[in-house]
Amino acid sequence: MEMMLNWLLISTTTLFIFIISTIFFFFFKSHNSGGLPPGPTAIPILGNLQWLWTSLRNIEPLLRDLHARLGPIVTLRIGSNCAIFISDRHLAHDALVTNGAVFADRPPALPALRVFNSNQHNISSASYGPLWRLLRRNLISEILHPSRVKLFSNGRQWVLNILISKIRASAEANNGIVLDFKENLQFSMFCLLVLMCFGEKLDEKAIRDIETAERNWLLYSSKLTVFAFFPRISKLIFRKRWNTAMDLLQKQKDIIIPLIRTREKHKEKQNIQGRGDDEKERFVYSYLDSLLDIKLPEEGNRKLTDDELVTICSEFLIAGTDTTATALEWIMANLVKHPEIQTKLFDEIQGVVGSEAEEVKEEELQRMPYLRAVILEGLRRHPPGHFVVPHSVKEDAMLNGYVIPKGASINFMVAEIGRDEKVWKNPMEFRPERFMEGGEGQRTDITGNKKIMMMPFGVGRRICPGLDLAMLHLGYFVANLFKEFKWKAADGEEIDVDQEKSEFTIVIKTAFRAKVIARRI
């Protein structure tokens, strides 16, 4: 009996040692000796979580330290997942432009989280392939093409009036100081994106309901990373968190699906009867219209499901709202902090449109080079996202002599690239003149096709398809806000543009407040 127990103990110990050795062998064989970019010491199974766990929300200082010690490309491990971070513009160009097709994929969605992006059936998360090409081509041709963008010029004017009226109301209630500028920006931009998405000018309550559902889900989604580890177990441990996420997702569907039904009925009626004057006034062509016509050849030529339509519409609303509103807030804050830049910009606006014009028209923006320089400097110094959406490769690839493994998350540090001291003089200064004649950024190509100097919209095949629309919106709203008001720092307050905090985008840490003076009575 004792001999049997000894054999059992020996067998169990041997099996345990064999399993641990196998784990160590395969882990280090695939992640260390395979030529991965350097990184801090990792614990098998857990990865770098021993030091990263408390720093996920403040990862940039840690990455800067790693890059300073290990070079421009480093590896972190979260569990068995590999995350690669690149801070060098030349390496970014090699990956995203020179070898764009190789690095154009997205990391596979974690099985537990696929429900939240309809199994990667949207533009930002879809794998590089037929589905992505179909959805992106539809967005560009049907809603972002210049001829389509012009259709929403009245919508932009409508939203501008909403924003100006809210600024006036806030100033009148607070002795000339605008206290809720960020919220007003976000709501105004959301109004415009709702119009473009659903083709209808909804009332404020309806828009607020959509905005609340989208924002609640967006802010809560950051809590879902716990389901990356052992999803069956984590769903039990964090059952309340999972149920809350599912409830928020359902509320999102409950708001958007009725809008889909309304649009479907409108399309059916239009096909049978044509459009009457009332409907021409109420409805304009929308992104949703184009999505309702899509069929997926790779999936039996089927139409998009309701869940997929909700996912894609939500992607459109969020991508076009927060990033633009954040960039606008940063630009406005810097112009208030630097009144000499504001004066120079206003003089240019007046020189183009005159003092009697009620609005800066979209076509007039092309004759304002200093305005464009202000926008570019805002995007360089304060990109709304400090990382692009992670890239991936479908098969192991090489970059700068290192192995980039299949399925790894490849992250490009947008803010670091745009603040590179080797490219920009005093990069932390807000100086639009650098984009004017004689400045170091005079010939900057924001698409990064020839060389990368800044990449707020990403570069290469997965560059943000809304780049031109975003530049239009930024120029249009900045120009008209300064045409309408003179902006000053509130008495006794300092505008702090050096402190940031992470929300969905990277925003000003201290809420931006300014005193406005109407230029026209």
C-alpha positions, 0 to 999 in steps of 0.5 A: 500500500505504501509503495502504491502511494509512493508511486502515485506521489512520484507520478503526480509530481512528474506529471506536474513537472512535465506540465509546468515544463511544457508551459514554460517551453512553449511560452518562451519558445514562442514569445522569447526565443522566437525573436520578439521585440524586447520587453520586461520579464513576463511570468508564464500564464500571467504575462506582465500583469505583475506590474501592469495591472495597476497601470492600465489607465496610465500606460503611456509613462510606463511605455515611454520608460520602456522605449527609452531603455529598450528601443522604439519597439517593445513587447508586453504580455497580458496573459498569453496575449502579446501586445507590441508598441511602436513609437518610431515614425519610420517603423510605423511607415514601414509597417502601415505603408510599405507593408500595408497589406501585411499589417492591415488586419485586426486582432481577433476579438476575444470570444466572450466579447464578440457579442459586443461588436456583432462578431467583428461586423463593423469597419473598425474591428473587421478583419482585413478582407471582403467584409471590411472592404465592402463596409468601408467602400460603402461608407466612403462612396455613400456618405463621405464622398464630397458630393454626399458631404455637401448634402449635409451643409444645411445640417451643419448650419442647423447644428452651428445654430444649436451650438451658438444658442447654447453658448449664448444661454450659458454665458447669459446665465453665468456672467458671460462665462461658458461653463458647459462648453464640452457638453455643448460641443459633444451634443451639437456634434452628436446632433449632426452625426444623428442626422447623417446616420438616420437622415432625420432632424430628431427633436432634442429629447430623442437625440438625448436618449440616443446619446445617453444610451451610446455614452453609457455603453461606451463608458462602461465598456472599459470594464469588460477587459476582465472577461479576457481571462477565463471567460466562463469563470470570469462571467461567474465571478463578475456576473453583475458586471456582465449583466450590466453590460448586457442591459446597456447593450439592450438599451442601445438596441431598444433606442436604435432598432425603432429608428431602423424600422422607421427608415425601412418603412420610409424606403418602402413608401418611397419606392412605391409612391416617390417622395412628397414635399413633406418627406423631402423636408423631413428625410435626407439620404442617410448612412442607414439607407446605404446599410439597408441595401448592403448584402454580404456575398461571403455570407450567402448574400444575406442582408445585415441583421438588426444587431449588426446595423446597431453596431455599425450605426453606433460606430459611426455615431461615436467615431464622429462625435467624441474625437471631433468634439475633443479636438475642438475643445483642445483647439479652442482652449489653446486659442484662448490661452494664446490671444495673439494666435486668436487675433491672427486667426480672426484677422484671416477670417475677416479678410476672407468673409468680411465683417458683415457676413453672418456665417463662414461658408464651407467653400470659404475655408479653403482660402484660410491657410492659417485656420488650417495650420491651427487645426493641424497644430491642434491635432499634432499637439493634442491628438484625441486618441494617443493610439490608433485602433490596434493592428495585427498580422494574419501570419508571422511577419518581420519588422525591424529584425523582430518577429511580429507574431500572428494575432498579436496586438500592434499599437502605434503611439500617435502622441509620441510620434507627433511630438518627436523632437527630431521632427518638431522644434519645441514640440510641446509648444502650440505654434501653428506657424510651423505649418505655414511657409518656412515652418518644419511642418509646411509640407506635412502630408497628414495621410503619411503616405510619403513619410510620417510626421504626425498620424492623428487619423492613422495611416495606410490602408486602415486610415480613418475614412472620415479624415476629410469630414473631420477636417471640414467639421473642425475648420467650419466650427472653429471659424464660425465660433470665432466669427461669432464670439471673442473668447477670453480666459475667465477672470483669475483663471489659467487655461491649463493645456498640459494636463490630460486625462483618459476617457474615451478620448484624451481630454483636458483634465480641468474643464475648459471655461471661457468668457465670451463676448458677442461680436455681433449684437 
